Amino acid sequence: MSNYSIKDLETLSGIKAHTLRIWEQRYNIISPKRTDTNIRFYDDDDLKRILNISLLNQNGYKISKIAIMSDKDIIDQVFAISSDALKYPEQVQSMVLSMIDIDEERFDKIVTKCVMQFGLENTMVNIIYPFLNKVGVLWQIGTINPYQEHFISSLIRQKIIVAIDTVEHNFKSTAKRFLLYLPETELHEIGLLFATYILKSRGFRVFYFGQTLPYPEFQEACEYCKPDYSFTVITSLGLQEAKNLIEKKANEYPDILHIVTGYQLPLGEIDLSNVFLAQSVKDFIDYLEENKVVALGS
């Protein structure tokens, strides 16, 4: 059980701390606990409740209506909203059952069939990522345990690594260079691995530095690899931390185009010509295609 400050809830939910305090006082949507020294804090149940309320609020539900809903009603509505957006509900639901049952064989068959039918990129964009979003919702409403999420994430990671290994290393010496990494404390590697597959399959030169790379090592990697682009995924840094990091590396390395995706993007707060904020990996793919970014030139 983790402890969170109201600032943590703001960062994770996108709801301003001031708004949360008003909702707390006016609607009693959450009740903070207190330490022995009288410091307010919130637990995992509070976080899940706020994330559920945030999702409903973003989909047009007024807080006054949410406040009178039962916990079951909130969970039912969140589940319905997350299901309505799926393009491939049958495949996603089958993956959910595989995760809950810890059934590797069933999951492998589903993914293999989808890749054969739609290709890896389409499977990732239209099935795997919606599935992972569904996993996040299931965690919010208390349906799954962390070990089930780790189990399925590990299998997805293995699938992408195998796909990367099948890509021929046929890039040319003049190929554009991408430096891929996760900032320090960032551990969620699936997006980074998928970007590696996307780029290698298009003939780019990829330098992969993996998880939690300290900034001084990022600097050394830039000096050594001379990348044309950097790519990273931000999911756990606070919004201000993310903004500071993006601006720092964009100003320090103005000749590199810095592409950033992930949940914690300071959208609307950065206006730099050498930064592209992709709200999803699909946005990254679209950016490559729409801007005609190819391995041997832009």
N, C-alpha and C positions, 0 to 999 in steps of 0.2 A: 504494500500500500504506500503510494507516494504522497508527499505533501506539496501543495501548490500555494503560491501567493496569488492575490487578485491580479497582479501584473502578469503572472504565468497564465492565468485564465484568459486574460486579454490577448496575449501573444498566440495562444493555441486556438482560440475561438474566433478571433477577429472582432470581438465585441469590446468596446472601450471600457476600461475599468470604471469610469464615471457612470456609464450606462448600467453596468452590472450592479453597482451600489444602489442605483435608483430602483432597479428591478428587485433587488434583494429587500429593500425597505418597503417598497410599495406592494409587491406581489409575493414576497417571501418564497421566491423560486429556489433559493439555496440558503442554507444556514451555516455560516463559518464555524469552525471549531477554534479552540484557543489553547495555546501551549501553557505550561505552568507559569510562564512569565507574561501571560495575557496577550501573546501575539496571535493575530488571526491567521488561520490557514484553511485550505480546502483539500479534500481527498479525491481519490479516483472516481468515486460515485458522483461527486459534485462536478468534476470535469466532464464525465460522460453526459450528465444532465445538461450542462451548459452547451456542449457540442450538439446535442439533440435539439435544444431550443434554438440555437443559432441556425441550424439547418432549416427548421420549420419557419423561422423568422425570415430567412433569405428566400423562402418559397411562398411568401405572401401571408403567412399567419401573423396576426397581431399578438403582441405579448399579452394583452389583456385576455385574449382567447386561450393562449397557451397556458396561462396561469391557472385556469380553472379545469384544464384537462387532467385526467388521471395519468399516472406513470405508464399504464398499459396503453392508453390512447396515444400518448406521445410516441411510444415505441412503435405502435402500429402505423402511425402516420409517417414516421421516419423510414420505416421499412418499405412502405408503399412508394414513397417518393424515390428511394434509391432503386427500386425495382422497375419503375415506370421508364427510367432513362436508358434501360439496357436494350441494345440492338440484338443481342444474342442471349436472351434470357435462359434458354434451355442449357446451353453450354456453361454459362456462369453458374447456374443452380447446380449442375452436376459437379462442378469444381468445388462449390461450397460443401456439398455432401462428402466429397473426397477428403476435404480438409477436416471436417468434423469427425469423420470415421478414421482418420489417419490411414487412408487407403492409397498408397503410392501407385499401385498397379492401375487402379481406375483413373487416377489423375494422369498418369503417363499415356494411357489410351486416348483420353479426351484430347490432350494437347497434341499428341502425334497426329490424330485424325484432323484436328483443326489446322495444323501446319501444312499437312498434305493438301487440304482443301483450299485454304486461303493464303498460304505462305506465312512465314514467320512474322514479317512486319505487320500484316493485317491482323494476325492472331494476337500479337502483343497490343496493338492499338485498340482493337475492337472487342477483345475478349479478356486478355490477361489484365490490362489496366482497369477496365470496369470491374473485373473480379476483385482486384486489390482494393478498389474504392469500396466495394461491397464488404470486404473484410473489415475495413475501417468502421463502417456502419455497424457491423455485427459486434465489433468490440465495444462501440459506444452503447449499444443497447444490452450488453452483457451476455450475448449468446455464445461467444467463443472465449477460449482461454489463450494466454500468450504462447503456450507450447504448440497449439494448433497453428497459429499464425507463423511461428518460426519454422514449423515443419513444411508448410506449403511454400514459404518464401525461399527456403533452401532448395526445394525441387525446381522452382522457377529459375533460380540462379543457375542451377546445374544445366538446365535446358539451354539457357542463353550461352553459357560457356561452351557447350558442345557445338552450338551453331557457329560461334565465333571461330572455333577450331576448323570448321569445314570451309571457311572463306580462304581462297587462295591468296597468298602474299605476293600479289603481282603489281604492287604500287611502284611507280617510277621515281627516280631520284628527284625529279622536279615536282612531285606531288605536294599539294598543300598539306600543312602539318596541323594536327589537332593535339592539344595537351588535355587529357581527361583526368580529373581528380575530384575527391571530396574534401572540403575544408576540415580543419581540425574539429573533432567531436562528431562529425557526420559519419554515419555507419551504413545508411541504406543504399546498397550498391546496385540494385536491380536496374534503375534508370541509367546509371553510368555504364553498366555492361551492355544494355540494349543500344545505347548511343555508340558504343564501340562496334557493335555488329553493323549498325546503320552505316557508319563511316567506312569501315573496312570493306564492306560489300560494294561501296561506291568508289573504291580505289584511293581513299585518303590515307596518309601516313598517320598512324595513331600512336601516341605515347601515353600509356595507361599507368597512372600512379595510385589508383585505388582509394581506399578509405583514409579518412582522418589525416590528411597531409598538412603538417604545420606550415605556416606562411613562409618562413625562411627557406624551407625546402621547395616550396612552390617557386620562389624567386630563383633558386639555384637551377631548378628544372627548366625555367624559362630561358635562363642564360645559356644552358647547355643545348636544349632542343630547338631553340629559335622557332617557336610555333607561330603559325598564322592565326590560329584560333585557340581559345581555351574553352572548355565545357565543364560545367559543374552542376551539381544538384544540391539544393538547400532545403532541408526538411525540419531541422531541429533548432537552428540558430534563431534568435529573436529577430524581429523585423529590423530593428535599429542596427544590430550586429551585422545582419546580412547587407544592409545598405552601406555601412561603413566598409565592409570587406570589398564589395563590388566597386565602390568608388575608389578605394585605395589601389586596387590592382588595375583599374581602368586608367587612372592618372599616372601610375608608375610605368605601365606598359601600354602607351597610346597606340602603338603599331599593331597590337593584337586585338582581334575582335573577341570580346568576352561574352559567351553565351551561357545564360544561367536559367535553370528550370527548377521546379520543386514547389512545395506547399508554401514556403515562407519567402515570397517575393515582395519586395517593396514597390509594388506596381504604382505608377503615377508619381513616384518620388525620385526617379532617376531619369535624367535626360542627357545622356552622353552618346555621342555618335558611334563609339566603339563598344557599346553594350547592347545586347539583345536579350530581353526577358521573355522566355517562352513559358507560357502557363502550363504547357504539357509537352511530352515528347512528340506528340502529333504536331504541335506548333513548330517544333524544331525541324521535323521532316518537311513541313510546308515551307518553312523559311529557306531551307536548302533548295527546294524546287522552285519557289517563286522568285528567288533572287539568283537563280541559275548558278548556285555555288557548286562548282565541280572540282574534281581532284586536281586538275591541271590548270585551273584558272577560275576567276570569278566573273 
